[in-house]
């Protein structure tokens, strides 16, 4: 299984629509929409767990793909740079 980061999503897309899009390339194990802790609103990105070959195909075909008027960023999750916390610059 490989984990994929999918960013720059329109706030109106659903988990089902993302799952259906990615299932064209392989077996989708899970889709995790990331929501704001306080408001519970979707933050515009998600993580998808897929089979290895399907994940490679999805990244190759769907990075920069336009969905709902927005160009998605689709990359392996391990390549996503970790953001430093604002409150603790030492991390």
C-alpha positions in Angstrom: 0.0 0.0 0.0 1.1 3.5 -0.8 -0.2 6.8 0.7 -0.9 9.7 -1.7 -1.3 13.3 -0.8 -4.0 15.1 -2.9 -4.1 18.9 -2.5 -5.7 22.0 -3.9 -9.2 20.3 -3.9 -12.3 22.3 -4.3 -14.3 22.5 -1.0 -17.3 21.0 -2.8 -15.8 17.7 -3.8 -16.9 14.6 -2.0 -15.0 11.6 -0.7 -17.0 9.4 -3.0 -16.1 11.5 -6.1 -12.4 11.3 -5.2 -12.6 7.6 -4.5 -14.3 7.0 -7.9 -11.7 9.0 -9.7 -8.7 7.2 -8.2 -10.3 3.7 -8.5 -9.9 4.1 -12.3 -6.1 3.5 -11.6 -6.2 0.9 -8.9 -7.6 -0.4 -5.7 -8.4 2.4 -3.2 -8.0 1.2 0.4 -9.1 4.4 2.1 -9.7 8.1 1.5 -9.2 10.5 4.4 -10.5 14.0 4.0 -8.6 16.4 6.4 -10.9 18.7 8.3 -10.2 21.7 10.5 -10.2 20.7 14.2 -12.3 23.6 15.4 -14.8 24.2 12.6 -15.0 20.7 11.2 -14.8 22.1 7.7 -12.9 20.4 4.9 -9.4 21.9 4.4 -9.0 21.2 0.7 -6.7 18.2 0.8 -6.8 14.5 1.6 -4.7 11.3 1.8 -5.5 8.2 -0.2 -4.1 4.7 0.5 -3.9 2.6 -2.7 -2.1 -0.5 -4.0 1.4 0.3 -5.2 0.9 0.0 -8.9 -2.4 1.9 -8.8 -0.8 4.7 -6.7 2.0 5.1 -9.2 -0.5 5.3 -12.1 -2.7 7.8 -10.2 0.2 10.1 -9.4 1.4 10.0 -13.1 -2.1 10.6 -14.5 -3.8 12.9 -12.0 -1.1 15.3 -10.9 -2.2 18.7 -12.3 -5.5 17.2 -13.4 -8.3 19.7 -13.2 -11.2 18.7 -11.0 -14.1 21.1 -10.3 -12.1 24.0 -11.8 -8.9 23.4 -9.7 -5.6 21.8 -10.6 -5.0 19.0 -8.2 -1.6 18.3 -6.6 -1.2 14.5 -6.5 2.1 13.3 -5.0 3.4 10.4 -2.9 2.7 11.4 0.7 6.3 10.7 1.7 7.4 13.5 -0.6 5.2 16.1 1.0 7.4 18.4 3.0 6.5 18.6 6.7 5.4 22.0 7.8 7.0 23.6 10.8 4.7 24.5 13.6 4.3 28.2 14.1 4.5 28.0 17.9 7.7 25.9 17.9 10.2 26.8 15.2 12.7 24.3 16.7 10.6 21.4 15.2 
